[in-house]
Every structure is written in structure tokens, then in C-alpha cells.
């Protein structure tokens, strides 16, 4: 009797597993161009001439924020951006993207881009200690 119960249990378990696998593969259609092997730590030297899209394909950002230049430079962390825009430009609503990755377990790597037409253009990058306060 125990053998029959074990056999029935195994048969039902296998049947459920096969059914779940079939349903999952039928309903999930992943695009072929997605890079599922994103790296945790970014190498700033490797990516210095890459587009933002190329970088994000390989390295998953920790944080990404868009802000307007004339409203978003109110912190010490972003003050360096003043060096890349003249006084008139700082008053304009230029769209800025701030993206931060981990360089290693103790270091962050932040890059700022400005929106030009339909793409993001590199402005400046900053490597900083995770525990640094601004």
C-alpha cells in the first residue's frame, strides 16, 4: 500500500512540474536582444566611450534620476555640473540624467548625461565612496 501511495505522489508531482514548465515557456516570450548576464560591478575605464544604452545593457544601475538643470542643482553632490554649463544655460530647463552604479562594494560611479535631440550625451562622471556624505 505504501508503494502505491508513493508511486501516485511521484506521478502527480511529475505531472504538475511538466505542466508548469509547459505553461511558463508558452506564456513568456523574452526578446532575443536582452542581456540576462548583467554585471554587478561596473568598470569605468571599460565604459568611458560607451553610450548610456550600451552601459545599461551590461551593467545594471543602482539608481537613475532625471531632473531639469535649472531646478536640480541644489545639492553639493551635483555642484560639479556648474562647470559644464554657463550662467544662461543653468537657467534653462535642460534635461539631465544622473545614473549611479557600483564600482565595487565600497565605491559608487555616477555619470551625468544631458538630453540632446533623442539621445543622452555624456557630461561628467564621478567616482565616490559609498559612505561619503553630501
C-alpha positions, 0 to 999 in steps of 0.5 A, spaced: 500 500 500 505 504 501 508 503 494 502 505 491 501 511 495 508 513 493 508 511 486 501 516 485 505 522 489 511 521 484 506 521 478 502 527 480 508 531 482 511 529 475 505 531 472 504 538 475 512 540 474 511 538 466 505 542 466 508 548 469 514 548 465 509 547 459 505 553 461 511 558 463 515 557 456 508 558 452 506 564 456 513 568 456 516 570 450 523 574 452 526 578 446 532 575 443 536 582 444 536 582 452 542 581 456 540 576 462 548 576 464 548 583 467 554 585 471 554 587 478 560 591 478 561 596 473 568 598 470 569 605 468 575 605 464 571 599 460 565 604 459 568 611 458 566 611 450 560 607 451 553 610 450 548 610 456 544 604 452 550 600 451 552 601 459 545 599 461 545 593 457 551 590 461 551 593 467 545 594 471 544 601 475 543 602 482 539 608 481 537 613 475 534 620 476 532 625 471 531 632 473 531 639 469 538 643 470 535 649 472 531 646 478 536 640 480 542 643 482 541 644 489 545 639 492 553 639 493 553 632 490 551 635 483 555 642 484 560 639 479 555 640 473 556 648 474 562 647 470 559 644 464 554 649 463 554 657 463 550 662 467 544 662 461 544 655 460 543 653 468 537 657 467 534 653 462 530 647 463 535 642 460 534 635 461 539 631 465 540 624 467 544 622 473 545 614 473 549 611 479 552 604 479 557 600 483 564 600 482 565 595 487 562 594 494 565 600 497 565 605 491 559 608 487 560 611 479 555 616 477 555 619 470 551 625 468 548 625 461 544 631 458 538 630 453 540 632 446 535 631 440 533 623 442 539 621 445 543 622 452 550 625 451 555 624 456 557 630 461 561 628 467 562 622 471 564 621 478 567 616 482 565 616 490 565 612 496 559 609 498 559 612 505 561 619 503 556 624 505 553 630 501 
